[in-house]
């Protein structure tokens, strides 16, 4: 998790992002017994699917969508697809299948976990820069 001092103004604080919220480190510390979060804040984003994800890296605005798969919030579907394919070739992620479903949607799937997500981008946001507008996770029940 990316924790920032509450008094420190991050780019997350000053960039309009739908669904952005901060986890209060003081409350987190009381519930989870993590002293290092006192006086801190953690940026997260909730999408229309109702799911929330960690948001980190003030330069790239990365969203941790699955396992170690991090995709930029401000991006196009094609660029995010290219980035995701790079994760597969390095073997860093449990994701082993990536498919571009159409111009807006990526399917990320982990066969060993029978789980994945569909990431949706609005490619027309702000002249040539898209933005992530939804992430919907799923699990496939496998009868054995």
Secondary structure as UniProt FT lines:
FT   STRAND          3..5
FT   TURN            6..7
FT   HELIX           11..14
FT   TURN            18..19
FT   STRAND          20..24
FT   HELIX           25..32
FT   HELIX           35..37
FT   TURN            38..39
FT   STRAND          40..46
FT   TURN            48..49
FT   STRAND          52..56
FT   TURN            58..60
FT   STRAND          62..66
FT   TURN            67..68
FT   STRAND          69..72
FT   HELIX           77..90
FT   STRAND          97..100
FT   STRAND          105..110
FT   TURN            111..114
FT   STRAND          115..122
FT   TURN            123..124
FT   TURN            126..128
FT   STRAND          131..139
//
